[in-house]
Amino acid sequence: MKVLLTGANGYIGRRLKHKLLKDSNLDLTIMVRNKNTISSLLPNVKVIEGSTFSIPSLEKVLHGIDIAYYLVHSLASKDYEQKDRLSAQNFINVAIKCGVKKVIYLGGLGEKNTASTHLKSRIETGEILSENGNKLQTVWFRAGVIIGSGSASFEIIRNIVQKLPIMITPKWVETMAQPIGVDDVIEYLYQGIYLSYNQNVIVDIGSEKMSYKNMILNTAKVMHLARHLFPVPFLSPKISSYWLTIFTPVPYNVASSLIDGLKSEVIIKNKNASKYFDIKPKSFNDSVSQALLEIESNQVLSRWSDSYGDIWEKDHIKDIANAVFFDRQIRDISEISHHKVYEAFICIGGDNGWFGYDFLWEIRGFIDKLFGGFGTNRGRRDNCTLRIGDGVDFWKVADIVPNKRLLLFAQMKLPGKAWLEFIIEDNKLIQSAYFYPHGILGRFYWYILIPLHFLIFGNMIDNIIKKAKST
Ligand SMILES: NC(=O)c1ccc[n+]([C@@H]2O[C@H](COP(=O)([O-])OP(=O)(O)OC[C@H]3O[C@@H](n4cnc5c(N)ncnc54)[C@H](OP(=O)(O)O)[C@@H]3O)[C@@H](O)[C@H]2O)c1
């Protein structure tokens, strides 16, 4: 069976990829927007570069495919509703033309008339994909809150539970939802391939029904923490979103789109999950325990921020060549193992810190949070390894060449674009901070930070070398 996986770098796609790779009956093709983001796959898996906004690339990718997963999502873009419509329409048109038999899609639980803008857009995507039931089958799964290590909803719950013993909450914490563990979601998606029913079908999936308040309290119980919630009527969605932005790793746009969705119930409306699948979803508490275990043992397979968003579309990476300002530090490393130097700088950020003056990075992170950015509490997925696409506090890994290069692209709120690069070349470690300013404000920003850069960057490279020598 020839199966295509799209969205393979996203939160769900990365985990589904692992599941599909274990099934030797499948001839798997993976579509990504940038091939460098996929590493060390099995030799029989095809990786093809493509975008749902490029019809020729879709024609190439969908040629000969029997079943296609549609896990594409443009939430990080400002105009995501429009983009997601076009993306689904292009995909389904080409899928029909190429003779694809089945499309499997994961959307959200909820009703269109009460849905948030984000959920409405997910429903529209499902509707577009299901428009041609006579030509191709669409299996449309609908899940509410997904509980798993690295999922945005779970990271929010975990962070507020960890940090706030007493919470003044908005009324919506009483809204009912039906969460589900990420492993169960992946199992449903996987079994969708073997579903014998061959008409369009919507499959609502979830575990036990509970309010958001109980999700928070149950998580606290699993974490052995005593927490108290006091719902009040006056907390607006805006204040709640700022609150979550400050206390959790998500930026304002993600917090506000999630908060927007919490006003209406997200519960199962059909029994197709039990009718067509033999899966018993884990309880909420078991899913929380599993997620915590993965976090504690550094086994987080994917995170909510893994997707590149619009980085590829906007040439942010290539723009490094246009940087106007830079701070470059060079040190001789002829006496040290290059591998150790690489291992030292690849550990940068998150709980490992920034090789000195961490309090300055924390202050910058807090300012970023105030402006609705990622701040520094996003941390790292894994303390020792990095892969292209990983978030590192308010940076994104744009490139890695093992034992040679690490390039970080700044996702912090900035009047311009910034990159931080480490390269090992000719027995030298070269560390460069690049900045491409936007207008006068951008230039002013760079000049005002020169004294701090002087302190931070010289110290950073020296401490990297110290660490390499000491290991
Ligand atoms: N995560 C949840 O908690 C959750 C809950 C309920 C339902 N769902 C549903 O599950 C589905 C997947 O969600 P997710 O959280 O995994 O999404 P995600 O992490 O945001 O990933 C989105 C994926 O789409 C890819 N993509 C974006 N634009 C593209 C384009 N033009 N062409 C090709 N690929 C493109 C991205 O590729 P790049 O890596 O190149 O950016 C990324 O791999 C969505 O339909 C979502 O509504 C998710």
The ligand as an SDF file (V2000), in Angstrom:
LIG
                    3D

 48 52  0  0  0  0  0  0  0  0999 V2000
   -1.6770   19.4480   18.1030 N   0  0  0  0  0  0  0  0  0  0  0  0
   -2.8570   19.3430   18.6950 C   0  0  0  0  0  0  0  0  0  0  0  0
   -2.9670   19.4620   19.9290 O   0  0  0  0  0  0  0  0  0  0  0  0
   -4.0900   19.0480   17.8540 C   0  0  0  0  0  0  0  0  0  0  0  0
   -5.3340   18.8980   18.4980 C   0  0  0  0  0  0  0  0  0  0  0  0
   -6.4530   18.5790   17.7210 C   0  0  0  0  0  0  0  0  0  0  0  0
   -6.3460   18.4820   16.3410 C   0  0  0  0  0  0  0  0  0  0  0  0
   -5.1250   18.6750   15.7390 N   0  0  0  0  0  0  0  0  0  0  0  0
   -5.0650   18.6090   14.2740 C   0  0  0  0  0  0  0  0  0  0  0  0
   -4.0000   17.7970   13.8260 O   0  0  0  0  0  0  0  0  0  0  0  0
   -3.4970   18.3030   12.5850 C   0  0  0  0  0  0  0  0  0  0  0  0
   -1.9830   18.4280   12.6890 C   0  0  0  0  0  0  0  0  0  0  0  0
   -1.7140   19.3470   13.7230 O   0  0  0  0  0  0  0  0  0  0  0  0
   -0.2510   19.5900   14.3210 P   0  0  0  0  0  0  0  0  0  0  0  0
   -0.4410   20.1520   15.6830 O   0  0  0  0  0  0  0  0  0  0  0  0
    0.5900   18.4020   14.1300 O   0  0  0  0  0  0  0  0  0  0  0  0
    0.2520   20.7600   13.3530 O   0  0  0  0  0  0  0  0  0  0  0  0
    1.6720   21.5140   13.3470 P   0  0  0  0  0  0  0  0  0  0  0  0
    2.5320   21.0070   14.4360 O   0  0  0  0  0  0  0  0  0  0  0  0
    1.3630   22.9670   13.2860 O   0  0  0  0  0  0  0  0  0  0  0  0
    2.3080   21.0410   11.9550 O   0  0  0  0  0  0  0  0  0  0  0  0
    1.7960   21.4720   10.7480 C   0  0  0  0  0  0  0  0  0  0  0  0
    2.5420   20.7940    9.6190 C   0  0  0  0  0  0  0  0  0  0  0  0
    2.0330   21.3160    8.3850 O   0  0  0  0  0  0  0  0  0  0  0  0
    3.1350   21.5350    7.5160 C   0  0  0  0  0  0  0  0  0  0  0  0
    2.7950   22.5790    6.5490 N   0  0  0  0  0  0  0  0  0  0  0  0
    2.3590   23.8320    6.7980 C   0  0  0  0  0  0  0  0  0  0  0  0
    2.1230   24.4710    5.6370 N   0  0  0  0  0  0  0  0  0  0  0  0
    2.4290   23.5970    4.6450 C   0  0  0  0  0  0  0  0  0  0  0  0
    2.4000   23.6610    3.2480 C   0  0  0  0  0  0  0  0  0  0  0  0
    1.9960   24.7550    2.6040 N   0  0  0  0  0  0  0  0  0  0  0  0
    2.7830   22.5730    2.5280 N   0  0  0  0  0  0  0  0  0  0  0  0
    3.2000   21.4490    3.1570 C   0  0  0  0  0  0  0  0  0  0  0  0
    3.2570   21.3150    4.5000 N   0  0  0  0  0  0  0  0  0  0  0  0
    2.8710   22.3900    5.2370 C   0  0  0  0  0  0  0  0  0  0  0  0
    4.2470   21.9780    8.4370 C   0  0  0  0  0  0  0  0  0  0  0  0
    5.4790   21.7860    7.7800 O   0  0  0  0  0  0  0  0  0  0  0  0
    6.8400   22.5310    8.2700 P   0  0  0  0  0  0  0  0  0  0  0  0
    7.4230   21.6450    9.3130 O   0  0  0  0  0  0  0  0  0  0  0  0
    7.6510   22.6670    7.0510 O   0  0  0  0  0  0  0  0  0  0  0  0
    6.4170   23.8460    8.8510 O   0  0  0  0  0  0  0  0  0  0  0  0
    4.0480   21.0410    9.6300 C   0  0  0  0  0  0  0  0  0  0  0  0
    4.7330   19.8400    9.4140 O   0  0  0  0  0  0  0  0  0  0  0  0
   -4.1800   19.6520   12.3410 C   0  0  0  0  0  0  0  0  0  0  0  0
   -5.1990   19.4950   11.3980 O   0  0  0  0  0  0  0  0  0  0  0  0
   -4.7830   19.9910   13.7030 C   0  0  0  0  0  0  0  0  0  0  0  0
   -5.9610   20.7410   13.6100 O   0  0  0  0  0  0  0  0  0  0  0  0
   -3.9990   18.9480   16.4660 C   0  0  0  0  0  0  0  0  0  0  0  0
  1  2  1  0
  2  3  2  0
  2  4  1  0
  4  5  1  0
  4 48  2  0
  5  6  2  0
  6  7  1  0
  7  8  2  0
  8  9  1  0
  8 48  1  0
  9 10  1  0
  9 46  1  0
 10 11  1  0
 11 12  1  0
 11 44  1  0
 12 13  1  0
 13 14  1  0
 14 15  2  0
 14 16  1  0
 14 17  1  0
 17 18  1  0
 18 19  2  0
 18 20  1  0
 18 21  1  0
 21 22  1  0
 22 23  1  0
 23 24  1  0
 23 42  1  0
 24 25  1  0
 25 26  1  0
 25 36  1  0
 26 27  1  0
 26 35  1  0
 27 28  2  0
 28 29  1  0
 29 30  1  0
 29 35  2  0
 30 31  1  0
 30 32  2  0
 32 33  1  0
 33 34  2  0
 34 35  1  0
 36 37  1  0
 36 42  1  0
 37 38  1  0
 38 39  2  0
 38 40  1  0
 38 41  1  0
 42 43  1  0
 44 45  1  0
 44 46  1  0
 46 47  1  0
M  CHG  2   8   1  16  -1
M  END
$$$$
